[in-house]
Amino acid sequence: MLILFNKPFGTLSQFTPQAATSHRSLSEFGLPAGVYPAGRLDHDSEGLLLLTDEGPLAARITQPRHRHWKRYFAQVEGRPDPGQLQRLADGVMLKDGPTLPARAYLPASPPRFWPRDPPIRVRKAIPDAWICVEIAEGRNRQVRRMTAAVGLPTLRLVRTAVWKWELGDLPPGAWRVAEA
């Protein structure tokens, strides 16, 4: 079984809550028994999280050697210029080494996502913009670290696709069964 889940902001990618935090866990969303996340999203990232009860499928989704593309929309602080987008596309140097080349571009129109609770911080003197970043690896907080490395700190991050699966119009906290 494969589940597509729209992970809300502030939710951990695990079923066991952490006593030291106020973050929600996956156990609050009525997911089927026996499924586990195939990959992770940080508590402050939103969007598509895949869950499965099939070990080989989870391995195929998560193992780095398969290099499945993941699509993220990042609301960043500042106005991206072509040079910054090219640096993201070429791969950037992070503390744990260089990233693989990515796909980075300005979407034709800003994406329309659900309101975030709490909303992002807005600075009147500093503009923000949405960029799309697609990566074929999945290091810890990678997209956030990449955008920061090129001078575009991420304010909000929403994953909309993993490999062949897309979030579509699934609302936050909702899930559906998908074809593996």
Steps between C-alpha positions, in 0.01 A plus 500: 500500500620850418356807671537860381471730800501880510711564809399822674748754634621411850444125461777246554559230236457229762219334691645543849458848646801662666422594857741795498326674209150614413524359148225277371578147382362278224297306757244785502384457139323161486757340272470123442683273742832359387610782268820692557651810336710437190717806550459800724394861506617730778235618745510848345459373143164412348360289222537155352616223730485141374419216738502130422483157659725352228871489589629461141287795385625716789860410406439581133358840597763597756832345399730769356622279215155520337520882476127563478412866448314689770329834424486779757355848490697733725378841602826686541605831643616727220455507124694219327723605214609273213844451658353367825272259312795383290708435813217284636478317167877442489508369857629691801764428759353418841685413821452130422625535141370608160142430399413332175374727223139599552222655299425851623267750342237764559152356451288664227265620774524480879364170632172511690535309824282484807561763769774400741432505872689688631565722198856573389665814631459786258746789481365806326846611387609159365312340209437128470447269204420138417754281323476137396792274588518137390767276651601138449651451844359556844740627761379645827336840436669505159278745312505745791879479520536537122283811479681654798836428335402717201362783715130406492391381846191277486193628682263218399568166332236276338583168332260429215647190334718198571603293197175419316259605775351848531321673784227639278210663686535292818434736795734516803452206737319291236624182334407261222608159377697507176626249245853387573 
